[in-house]
């Protein structure tokens, strides 16, 4: 210490003499200044000790705290840097990923996952991957501590995005019904970091943060293929014109054939004819079916518009839907029901096998079916339909003003209020022209069971705050349509009895179609409780892939893709 003090004094004195002495003196003094700078500067030496790492860590945490608390510097409340001080103080105020000799083994595992996070439609640069790369071989305490804190921050941000999606961290105010994840409020970065560092297999730990079901994994598997298609330029645009039918000639046919070959709907061929042949018709029909269109083989405006969606757009669409899966339940269950709103389909799954699939009708644009998961509790045979207040207020009141017999005609009873003690009223005794929408909403309207009932003969109940359920319907014609957004938000089933049998356990539990038909034929309201309540997952997926790599692209009926793309790609 004495030696350092003497040299420090000589150094300060030398700076004063440099301007006064001879050329030789100046050279000698400059050399002493250089040696001091290299060997005796107390804060920036090249060798990092454990003690120095801890000191520099404290300095860096103070700097980060100052930044995140300064309104002129800090980012929005979703900035995860505030977790750094909490994590390091709770875990002993020492580096977590590096030693004086450099990054440890778990640091390497974490960094590899971060660098490869684009495989899940995530963005490595958002986890400071470039800066981490530049610091990886650093040797000074400052470099190693910056690396350590960046790795911790990368873990936090990646874990949040893997578990709950990127949208919430990037959106100032997500649009309603767009983000349904639990979000930042339920995110514990301290526990996560502790668990990560204690895990025996960090790579598996990080993999388990992502959805583990087949829908996510199948979709992730096709992302590289579409990225490759985009990298080679995708496909050329097809000109609009008159509709093309099989057997016709048209100058656009060779281009359409090439377009379908690029995406794999047709095998490579040397055919250049302008004739619309059978092979092309089969490929067009397949393309239409997998793009939410009627598979009639007629190449009209809708089909050409679907063909002109670029490979880059499809890459983004896949990324958007991977994001949506991360908002939802990561484990779907061993036996469950899954509804895809955008695909207008329901699947019943057991042990990862498809047991039942059917078309469904979902909510129209002004009555969107929400995305959520719940538990199916019972099947109701010949249910009541309790008319939602919004339908009573916005639709039925106008009908009653025109025809006071409307409720009687549709077997709907009216009660004084929505309590169980409410009195039943005579609709013909009410002057409907004097009833306001607010008053109408206070009445309870209930439709009796029967062939006229809007819910048909079967209702699948999973009590929830959204007042959404699945049910039979007398309006069967809608199931023949390609686009099926016609309900007020509930899910209409094309084959409710088969779904009921699946839920009730089928033959193994003594439930046959004959037994269920007998109960329905009795025209008596019945509650059939499930032997084991089962999960139902209502999703919104505009892209889906199966185990074979077959990809389905669905119409974005609620225009949610563009809203989500603005959040994920344009900020």
C-alpha positions as CSV (number, residue, x, y, z in Angstrom):
1,X,0.0,0.0,0.0
2,X,2.9,2.3,0.9
3,X,4.5,1.6,-2.5
4,X,1.3,2.3,-4.3
5,X,1.0,5.7,-2.5
6,X,4.5,6.7,-3.4
7,X,4.1,5.8,-7.0
8,X,0.7,7.6,-7.1
9,X,2.5,10.8,-5.7
10,X,5.3,10.5,-8.2
11,X,2.7,10.1,-11.0
12,X,0.9,13.3,-10.0
13,X,4.2,15.2,-9.7
14,X,5.3,13.8,-13.1
15,X,2.2,15.2,-14.8
16,X,3.2,18.7,-13.6
17,X,6.8,18.3,-14.8
18,X,6.0,17.0,-18.3
19,X,5.4,20.5,-19.5
20,X,8.7,21.9,-17.9
21,X,11.5,19.4,-18.4
22,X,13.9,18.6,-21.2
23,X,13.1,16.2,-24.1
24,X,14.7,13.4,-22.2
25,X,12.9,14.3,-19.0
26,X,9.6,14.4,-20.9
27,X,10.2,11.0,-22.4
28,X,11.2,9.5,-19.0
29,X,8.2,11.0,-17.2
30,X,5.8,9.9,-20.0
31,X,7.1,6.3,-19.6
32,X,6.4,6.4,-15.9
33,X,2.9,7.7,-16.6
34,X,2.3,4.8,-19.0
35,X,3.6,2.2,-16.6
36,X,1.3,3.6,-13.9
37,X,-1.7,3.5,-16.2
38,X,-1.1,-0.1,-17.2
39,X,-0.2,-1.7,-13.8
40,X,-1.5,0.5,-11.0
41,X,-5.0,1.8,-12.0
42,X,-7.1,0.2,-9.2
43,X,-10.4,-0.3,-11.1
44,X,-9.7,-1.6,-14.5
45,X,-7.0,-4.3,-14.3
46,X,-7.2,-7.2,-16.8
47,X,-7.2,-9.8,-14.1
48,X,-10.6,-10.5,-12.4
49,X,-10.6,-11.9,-8.9
50,X,-13.7,-13.2,-7.0
51,X,-13.5,-10.2,-4.7
52,X,-13.4,-7.7,-7.6
53,X,-16.2,-9.5,-9.4
54,X,-18.4,-9.0,-6.3
55,X,-17.5,-5.3,-6.1
56,X,-18.2,-4.7,-9.8
57,X,-21.5,-6.5,-9.5
58,X,-22.6,-4.2,-6.7
59,X,-21.6,-1.2,-8.9
60,X,-23.5,-2.6,-11.9
61,X,-26.7,-3.3,-9.8
62,X,-26.6,0.3,-8.5
63,X,-26.3,1.6,-12.0
64,X,-29.2,-0.6,-13.2
65,X,-31.4,0.5,-10.3
66,X,-30.7,4.1,-11.1
67,X,-31.7,3.6,-14.7
68,X,-34.9,1.7,-14.0
69,X,-36.0,4.3,-11.4
70,X,-35.3,7.3,-13.6
71,X,-38.5,8.2,-15.6
72,X,-36.4,9.8,-18.3
73,X,-34.3,6.6,-18.8
74,X,-36.5,3.7,-17.7
75,X,-38.7,1.9,-20.1
76,X,-42.3,0.9,-19.5
77,X,-43.3,-1.2,-16.5
78,X,-42.7,-4.4,-18.4
79,X,-38.9,-3.7,-18.2
80,X,-37.5,-6.8,-16.4
81,X,-34.3,-5.2,-15.2
82,X,-35.8,-4.4,-11.8
83,X,-35.6,-8.1,-11.1
84,X,-31.8,-8.1,-11.2
85,X,-31.3,-6.4,-7.8
86,X,-33.9,-8.7,-6.2
87,X,-32.4,-11.8,-7.6
88,X,-28.7,-11.1,-6.9
89,X,-29.4,-9.8,-3.3
90,X,-31.5,-12.9,-2.5
91,X,-29.0,-15.2,-4.0
92,X,-25.9,-14.0,-2.1
93,X,-24.8,-11.0,-4.1
94,X,-22.3,-12.9,-6.3
95,X,-22.1,-13.8,-10.0
96,X,-24.5,-16.6,-11.0
97,X,-23.1,-17.7,-14.4
98,X,-19.4,-16.7,-14.4
99,X,-16.3,-17.1,-12.3
100,X,-13.0,-15.2,-12.6
101,X,-12.1,-17.7,-15.3
102,X,-15.1,-17.0,-17.5
103,X,-18.6,-18.3,-18.1
104,X,-19.5,-21.7,-16.6
105,X,-21.2,-24.7,-18.1
106,X,-24.8,-23.6,-17.4
107,X,-24.0,-20.2,-18.9
108,X,-23.1,-22.1,-22.2
109,X,-26.3,-24.1,-22.1
110,X,-28.4,-21.0,-21.5
111,X,-26.7,-19.1,-24.3
112,X,-27.2,-21.9,-26.8
113,X,-30.9,-21.9,-26.0
114,X,-31.1,-18.1,-26.4
115,X,-29.2,-18.2,-29.8
116,X,-31.6,-20.8,-31.1
117,X,-34.8,-19.3,-29.7
118,X,-35.8,-18.2,-33.3
119,X,-36.7,-21.9,-33.8
120,X,-39.8,-21.1,-31.6
121,X,-40.5,-17.8,-33.4
122,X,-38.7,-15.8,-30.7
123,X,-36.0,-13.2,-31.4
124,X,-32.5,-13.8,-30.0
125,X,-31.6,-10.1,-30.3
126,X,-34.3,-9.3,-27.8
127,X,-32.2,-11.3,-25.2
128,X,-29.0,-9.3,-26.1
129,X,-27.5,-12.2,-27.9
130,X,-25.1,-10.0,-29.9
131,X,-23.8,-8.3,-26.8
132,X,-23.5,-11.6,-25.0
133,X,-21.4,-12.9,-27.9
134,X,-19.0,-10.0,-27.8
135,X,-18.6,-10.4,-24.0
136,X,-18.2,-14.2,-24.0
137,X,-14.4,-14.2,-24.1
138,X,-14.0,-11.2,-21.9
139,X,-11.5,-11.3,-19.0
140,X,-12.0,-8.1,-17.0
141,X,-14.3,-8.0,-14.1
142,X,-16.4,-5.4,-15.8
143,X,-16.9,-7.6,-18.9
144,X,-17.6,-10.7,-16.8
145,X,-20.2,-9.0,-14.6
146,X,-21.9,-7.4,-17.6
147,X,-22.0,-10.8,-19.2
148,X,-23.4,-12.4,-15.9
149,X,-26.2,-9.8,-15.5
150,X,-27.1,-10.0,-19.2
151,X,-27.4,-13.8,-19.0
152,X,-29.7,-13.4,-15.9
153,X,-31.8,-10.9,-17.8
154,X,-31.8,-13.1,-20.9
155,X,-33.1,-16.0,-18.8
156,X,-35.9,-13.9,-17.3
157,X,-37.1,-12.4,-20.6
158,X,-36.8,-15.8,-22.4
159,X,-38.6,-17.6,-19.7
160,X,-41.4,-15.1,-19.6
161,X,-41.8,-15.2,-23.4
162,X,-41.6,-19.0,-23.5
163,X,-44.3,-19.4,-20.8
164,X,-46.6,-16.4,-21.5
165,X,-45.6,-15.0,-24.9
166,X,-43.9,-11.8,-26.1
167,X,-47.0,-9.7,-26.7
168,X,-47.5,-8.4,-23.2
169,X,-44.0,-7.2,-22.8
170,X,-44.1,-5.3,-26.1
171,X,-47.7,-3.9,-26.1
172,X,-48.5,-0.7,-24.2
173,X,-52.1,-1.8,-24.1
174,X,-53.1,-5.2,-25.7
175,X,-56.5,-5.0,-27.5
176,X,-59.4,-6.8,-25.8
177,X,-59.5,-10.6,-26.4
178,X,-56.0,-10.5,-27.9
179,X,-53.8,-11.5,-25.0
180,X,-55.3,-14.0,-22.6
181,X,-52.2,-15.0,-20.7
182,X,-51.8,-14.6,-16.9
183,X,-49.0,-12.2,-17.8
184,X,-46.4,-10.3,-15.8
185,X,-48.4,-10.2,-12.6
186,X,-48.1,-14.0,-12.1
187,X,-44.4,-14.1,-13.1
188,X,-41.8,-14.8,-10.4
189,X,-38.4,-14.3,-11.9
190,X,-36.6,-15.0,-8.6
191,X,-38.0,-18.5,-8.2
192,X,-37.5,-19.2,-11.8
193,X,-33.8,-18.2,-11.6
194,X,-33.3,-20.3,-8.5
195,X,-34.9,-23.3,-10.1
196,X,-32.9,-22.9,-13.3
197,X,-29.6,-22.8,-11.4
198,X,-30.5,-25.8,-9.2
199,X,-31.8,-27.9,-12.2
200,X,-29.7,-30.9,-13.0
201,X,-30.5,-30.6,-16.7
202,X,-30.8,-26.9,-17.6
203,X,-31.5,-27.6,-21.2
204,X,-34.5,-29.7,-20.3
205,X,-35.6,-27.1,-17.8
206,X,-35.7,-24.5,-20.5
207,X,-37.4,-26.7,-23.0
208,X,-40.1,-27.4,-20.4
209,X,-40.9,-23.7,-20.2
210,X,-42.5,-24.0,-23.7
211,X,-45.8,-25.7,-24.5
212,X,-45.4,-29.4,-24.5
213,X,-48.4,-30.5,-26.5
214,X,-48.4,-31.8,-30.1
215,X,-50.1,-28.7,-31.6
216,X,-47.2,-26.5,-30.6
217,X,-44.5,-28.9,-31.5
218,X,-46.1,-29.7,-34.9
219,X,-46.3,-26.1,-35.8
220,X,-42.8,-25.3,-34.6
221,X,-41.6,-28.2,-36.9
222,X,-42.8,-26.5,-40.1
223,X,-41.3,-23.1,-39.4
224,X,-37.9,-23.9,-40.8
225,X,-39.5,-25.2,-44.0
226,X,-41.4,-21.9,-44.6
227,X,-38.3,-19.9,-43.7
228,X,-36.4,-21.8,-46.3
229,X,-39.1,-21.1,-48.9
230,X,-38.9,-17.4,-48.0
231,X,-35.1,-17.5,-48.3
232,X,-35.2,-18.8,-51.9
233,X,-37.8,-16.2,-52.9
234,X,-41.0,-18.0,-52.3
235,X,-43.3,-18.0,-55.3
236,X,-44.4,-15.6,-58.0
237,X,-47.7,-13.8,-57.8
238,X,-50.7,-15.0,-59.9
239,X,-52.6,-12.4,-61.9
240,X,-56.3,-12.1,-61.2
241,X,-58.8,-12.6,-64.0
242,X,-61.7,-14.8,-64.9
243,X,-62.4,-17.9,-62.9
244,X,-60.6,-21.0,-64.2
245,X,-62.4,-24.4,-64.3
246,X,-60.9,-27.8,-64.9
247,X,-60.6,-28.6,-68.6
248,X,-60.1,-24.9,-69.7
249,X,-57.0,-23.3,-71.3
250,X,-55.4,-20.2,-69.8
251,X,-52.0,-18.6,-70.0
252,X,-51.8,-18.4,-66.1
253,X,-52.0,-22.2,-65.8
254,X,-48.2,-22.9,-66.0
255,X,-47.5,-20.2,-63.3
256,X,-50.2,-21.7,-61.1
257,X,-48.7,-25.2,-61.5
258,X,-45.3,-23.8,-60.6
259,X,-46.7,-22.0,-57.6
260,X,-48.3,-25.1,-56.2
261,X,-45.1,-27.1,-56.8
262,X,-43.0,-24.7,-54.8
263,X,-45.1,-25.2,-51.7
264,X,-45.4,-29.0,-52.2
265,X,-49.0,-29.3,-53.5
266,X,-47.7,-30.8,-56.8
267,X,-44.6,-32.8,-57.5
268,X,-42.0,-31.3,-59.8
269,X,-42.8,-31.8,-63.5
270,X,-41.7,-30.6,-66.9
271,X,-45.3,-30.0,-68.0
272,X,-45.7,-26.5,-69.4
273,X,-49.1,-26.8,-71.0
274,X,-51.8,-24.1,-70.5
275,X,-54.4,-26.9,-70.1
276,X,-56.1,-27.2,-66.6
277,X,-55.7,-31.0,-66.2
278,X,-56.9,-33.5,-63.6
279,X,-53.6,-33.5,-61.6
280,X,-53.8,-29.7,-61.3
281,X,-57.4,-29.9,-60.2
282,X,-56.6,-32.3,-57.4
283,X,-53.8,-30.1,-56.2
284,X,-56.0,-26.9,-56.4
285,X,-58.8,-28.7,-54.4
286,X,-56.3,-29.8,-51.8
287,X,-54.8,-26.3,-51.6
288,X,-58.3,-24.8,-51.2
289,X,-59.3,-27.2,-48.4
290,X,-56.1,-26.4,-46.5
291,X,-56.8,-22.7,-46.8
292,X,-60.3,-22.6,-45.5
293,X,-61.9,-22.5,-49.0
294,X,-64.4,-24.7,-50.7
295,X,-62.5,-27.5,-52.4
296,X,-64.3,-27.3,-55.7
297,X,-61.2,-26.9,-58.0
298,X,-62.4,-23.6,-59.4
299,X,-59.6,-21.0,-59.4
300,X,-61.5,-17.8,-58.5
301,X,-60.6,-14.6,-56.7
302,X,-60.4,-16.1,-53.2
303,X,-58.2,-19.0,-54.4
304,X,-55.8,-16.6,-56.2
305,X,-55.7,-14.3,-53.2
306,X,-54.7,-17.3,-51.0
307,X,-52.1,-18.3,-53.6
308,X,-50.6,-14.8,-53.5
309,X,-50.0,-14.9,-49.8
310,X,-46.2,-14.7,-49.7
311,X,-43.9,-17.2,-48.0
312,X,-42.7,-14.3,-45.8
313,X,-46.3,-13.7,-44.7
314,X,-46.8,-17.4,-43.9
315,X,-43.6,-17.4,-41.8
316,X,-45.1,-14.5,-39.8
317,X,-48.4,-16.2,-39.5
318,X,-46.8,-19.3,-38.1
319,X,-44.9,-17.2,-35.6
320,X,-48.1,-15.4,-34.6
321,X,-49.8,-18.7,-33.9
322,X,-46.8,-20.1,-31.9
323,X,-47.2,-17.0,-29.8
324,X,-50.8,-17.7,-29.2
325,X,-50.1,-21.2,-28.0
326,X,-47.7,-19.8,-25.4
327,X,-50.5,-17.7,-23.9
328,X,-52.6,-20.8,-23.3
329,X,-52.3,-24.0,-21.2
330,X,-49.0,-25.7,-21.9
331,X,-50.3,-29.1,-20.8
332,X,-53.7,-29.9,-22.4
333,X,-54.3,-33.1,-20.5
334,X,-54.5,-36.9,-21.3
335,X,-58.1,-36.6,-22.4
336,X,-59.6,-33.3,-23.5
337,X,-61.6,-31.3,-26.0
338,X,-60.1,-28.6,-28.2
339,X,-62.0,-26.1,-30.3
340,X,-60.3,-24.0,-32.9
341,X,-62.4,-20.9,-33.5
342,X,-60.6,-19.8,-36.7
343,X,-60.7,-23.4,-38.1
344,X,-64.4,-23.9,-37.2
345,X,-63.5,-27.4,-35.8
346,X,-63.7,-29.4,-32.6
347,X,-61.4,-32.3,-31.7
348,X,-61.8,-34.9,-29.0
349,X,-58.4,-36.2,-28.0
350,X,-57.3,-39.1,-25.8
351,X,-53.7,-40.2,-25.3
352,X,-52.7,-37.9,-28.1
353,X,-55.0,-39.7,-30.6
354,X,-57.8,-38.1,-32.4
355,X,-61.0,-39.8,-31.3
356,X,-63.6,-37.4,-32.7
357,X,-63.6,-34.4,-35.1
358,X,-66.5,-32.3,-36.2
359,X,-67.4,-28.9,-37.7
360,X,-68.7,-26.3,-35.3
361,X,-70.3,-22.9,-35.5
362,X,-68.6,-20.1,-33.6
363,X,-69.3,-16.4,-32.7
364,X,-69.8,-13.8,-35.4
365,X,-67.5,-10.8,-35.5
366,X,-69.7,-8.7,-33.2
367,X,-70.1,-11.6,-30.8
368,X,-66.6,-13.1,-30.8
369,X,-66.1,-16.5,-29.1
370,X,-63.4,-15.9,-26.4
371,X,-60.2,-17.9,-25.9
372,X,-59.9,-19.7,-22.6
373,X,-59.6,-23.1,-21.0
374,X,-62.0,-24.6,-18.5
375,X,-63.4,-27.9,-17.1
376,X,-66.4,-29.7,-18.6
377,X,-68.6,-30.8,-15.7
378,X,-71.8,-32.3,-17.1
379,X,-74.0,-32.9,-20.1
380,X,-77.5,-31.5,-20.0
381,X,-80.3,-33.2,-22.0
382,X,-83.2,-31.0,-23.1
383,X,-81.8,-27.9,-21.5
384,X,-83.4,-24.6,-20.8
385,X,-82.0,-21.6,-22.7
386,X,-81.5,-18.7,-20.4
387,X,-81.5,-15.8,-22.9
388,X,-78.5,-13.5,-22.3
389,X,-79.4,-10.0,-21.3
390,X,-77.6,-8.5,-24.3
391,X,-79.7,-10.6,-26.7
392,X,-82.9,-9.7,-24.8
393,X,-82.1,-6.0,-24.9
394,X,-80.6,-5.6,-28.4
395,X,-82.7,-8.1,-30.4
396,X,-85.8,-9.4,-28.6
397,X,-87.1,-6.1,-27.4
398,X,-87.5,-4.9,-31.0
399,X,-89.3,-8.1,-32.0
400,X,-91.7,-7.7,-29.0
401,X,-92.5,-4.1,-30.0
402,X,-93.5,-5.4,-33.4
403,X,-95.2,-8.6,-32.1
404,X,-96.2,-9.0,-28.4
405,X,-96.7,-12.7,-29.2
406,X,-93.0,-13.2,-30.0
407,X,-92.1,-14.8,-26.6
408,X,-95.1,-17.2,-26.7
409,X,-94.4,-18.1,-30.3
410,X,-90.8,-19.2,-29.3
411,X,-91.8,-20.9,-26.0
412,X,-89.9,-18.2,-24.0
413,X,-91.1,-17.4,-20.5
414,X,-90.4,-14.0,-18.9
415,X,-89.8,-13.4,-15.2
416,X,-89.7,-10.2,-13.2
417,X,-86.0,-10.4,-12.4
418,X,-83.0,-12.7,-12.6
419,X,-83.3,-14.2,-9.1
420,X,-84.7,-17.6,-8.3
421,X,-87.7,-16.1,-6.5
422,X,-88.7,-14.0,-9.5
423,X,-92.4,-14.0,-10.5
424,X,-93.4,-15.2,-13.9
425,X,-95.1,-12.5,-16.0
426,X,-97.6,-12.5,-18.8
427,X,-95.8,-11.0,-21.9
428,X,-99.2,-9.8,-23.3
429,X,-99.8,-7.7,-20.2
430,X,-96.7,-5.5,-20.9
431,X,-96.6,-2.5,-23.1
432,X,-93.4,-3.3,-24.9
433,X,-93.2,0.1,-26.6
434,X,-92.7,1.7,-23.1
435,X,-90.0,-0.8,-22.0
436,X,-86.5,0.7,-22.2
437,X,-83.5,-1.4,-23.1
438,X,-82.2,-1.1,-19.5
439,X,-85.5,-2.4,-18.2
440,X,-85.5,-5.2,-20.7
441,X,-82.1,-6.4,-19.5
442,X,-83.4,-6.8,-16.0
443,X,-86.0,-9.4,-17.0
444,X,-85.1,-13.1,-17.0
445,X,-86.1,-14.8,-20.2
446,X,-86.0,-18.6,-20.3
447,X,-86.8,-20.8,-23.3
448,X,-88.5,-24.2,-22.5
449,X,-86.9,-27.5,-23.7
450,X,-88.1,-28.8,-27.0
451,X,-87.5,-29.0,-30.7
452,X,-87.8,-25.2,-30.8
453,X,-85.0,-24.6,-28.2
454,X,-82.0,-22.7,-29.5
455,X,-79.7,-25.2,-27.7
456,X,-81.3,-28.3,-29.3
457,X,-81.4,-31.4,-27.2
458,X,-77.9,-31.4,-25.6
459,X,-75.8,-28.8,-23.9
460,X,-72.2,-29.4,-22.8
461,X,-71.6,-27.3,-19.7
462,X,-68.4,-25.9,-18.3
463,X,-69.6,-23.0,-16.0
464,X,-67.5,-19.9,-16.6
465,X,-67.6,-16.2,-16.4
466,X,-67.8,-15.8,-20.2
467,X,-71.2,-17.6,-20.2
468,X,-69.9,-19.8,-23.1
469,X,-70.9,-23.4,-23.6
470,X,-71.3,-26.0,-26.4
471,X,-74.6,-27.2,-27.6
472,X,-76.8,-28.8,-30.2
473,X,-78.7,-26.6,-32.6
474,X,-81.8,-26.9,-34.8
475,X,-80.1,-24.8,-37.4
476,X,-78.1,-27.6,-39.1
477,X,-77.7,-25.9,-42.5
478,X,-74.9,-23.7,-41.2
479,X,-72.5,-26.8,-40.9
480,X,-72.5,-27.2,-44.7
481,X,-70.8,-23.8,-45.1
482,X,-67.1,-23.3,-45.2
483,X,-67.1,-20.2,-43.0
484,X,-69.2,-20.8,-39.9
485,X,-69.2,-17.7,-37.7
486,X,-72.9,-17.2,-36.9
487,X,-73.5,-17.7,-33.2
488,X,-73.6,-15.1,-30.3
489,X,-70.4,-16.5,-28.9
490,X,-71.3,-20.1,-27.9
491,X,-70.1,-23.1,-29.8
492,X,-72.7,-25.0,-31.8
493,X,-72.0,-28.7,-32.4
494,X,-72.7,-30.7,-35.5
495,X,-72.5,-34.0,-33.6
496,X,-73.4,-33.4,-30.0
497,X,-74.4,-36.9,-29.1
498,X,-71.0,-38.4,-30.1
499,X,-69.2,-35.7,-28.1
500,X,-71.5,-36.5,-25.1
501,X,-70.5,-40.2,-25.3
502,X,-66.8,-39.3,-25.5
503,X,-67.2,-37.1,-22.4
504,X,-69.3,-39.7,-20.4
505,X,-66.7,-42.4,-21.0
506,X,-68.3,-44.4,-23.8
507,X,-68.9,-48.1,-23.7
508,X,-66.3,-48.6,-20.9
509,X,-68.5,-46.5,-18.6
510,X,-71.7,-48.1,-19.9
511,X,-72.6,-45.3,-22.3
512,X,-73.8,-46.4,-25.7
513,X,-75.5,-44.4,-28.4
514,X,-78.7,-46.4,-27.8
515,X,-78.7,-45.5,-24.1
516,X,-78.2,-41.8,-24.8
517,X,-80.9,-41.8,-27.6
518,X,-83.4,-43.3,-25.1
519,X,-82.7,-40.5,-22.6
520,X,-83.1,-37.9,-25.4
521,X,-86.3,-39.6,-26.6
522,X,-87.9,-39.4,-23.1
523,X,-88.3,-35.6,-23.6
524,X,-87.3,-35.0,-20.0
525,X,-84.7,-32.6,-18.7
526,X,-81.7,-34.5,-17.3
527,X,-78.2,-33.7,-15.9
528,X,-75.6,-36.3,-16.8
529,X,-72.5,-35.7,-14.7
530,X,-69.1,-36.7,-16.1
531,X,-67.4,-39.6,-14.2
532,X,-64.2,-37.5,-14.5
533,X,-64.5,-33.8,-15.4
534,X,-62.5,-33.1,-18.6
535,X,-60.5,-30.0,-19.8
536,X,-61.8,-28.0,-22.8
537,X,-59.5,-25.6,-24.6
538,X,-61.0,-22.9,-26.8
539,X,-58.3,-21.6,-29.1
540,X,-57.9,-19.2,-32.0
541,X,-55.3,-20.6,-34.5
542,X,-55.0,-19.3,-38.0
543,X,-52.3,-21.9,-38.8
544,X,-52.2,-25.5,-37.8
545,X,-49.9,-28.5,-38.6
546,X,-50.3,-32.2,-38.0
547,X,-47.6,-34.9,-37.4
548,X,-47.1,-35.4,-41.1
549,X,-46.2,-31.7,-41.7
550,X,-49.5,-31.0,-43.4
551,X,-50.3,-27.3,-42.8
552,X,-53.7,-25.7,-42.7
553,X,-54.1,-21.9,-43.0
554,X,-57.4,-20.5,-41.7
555,X,-59.2,-17.3,-42.4
556,X,-58.5,-14.7,-39.7
557,X,-62.3,-14.2,-39.0
558,X,-61.8,-11.7,-36.1
559,X,-58.9,-9.8,-37.8
560,X,-56.6,-10.6,-34.9
561,X,-53.4,-11.5,-36.9
562,X,-52.8,-7.9,-38.0
563,X,-53.3,-6.6,-34.4
564,X,-50.8,-9.1,-33.1
565,X,-48.3,-8.6,-35.9
566,X,-48.2,-4.9,-35.1
567,X,-47.2,-5.8,-31.6
568,X,-44.7,-8.5,-32.4
569,X,-43.0,-7.2,-35.5
570,X,-43.4,-3.4,-35.7
571,X,-42.2,-2.1,-32.3
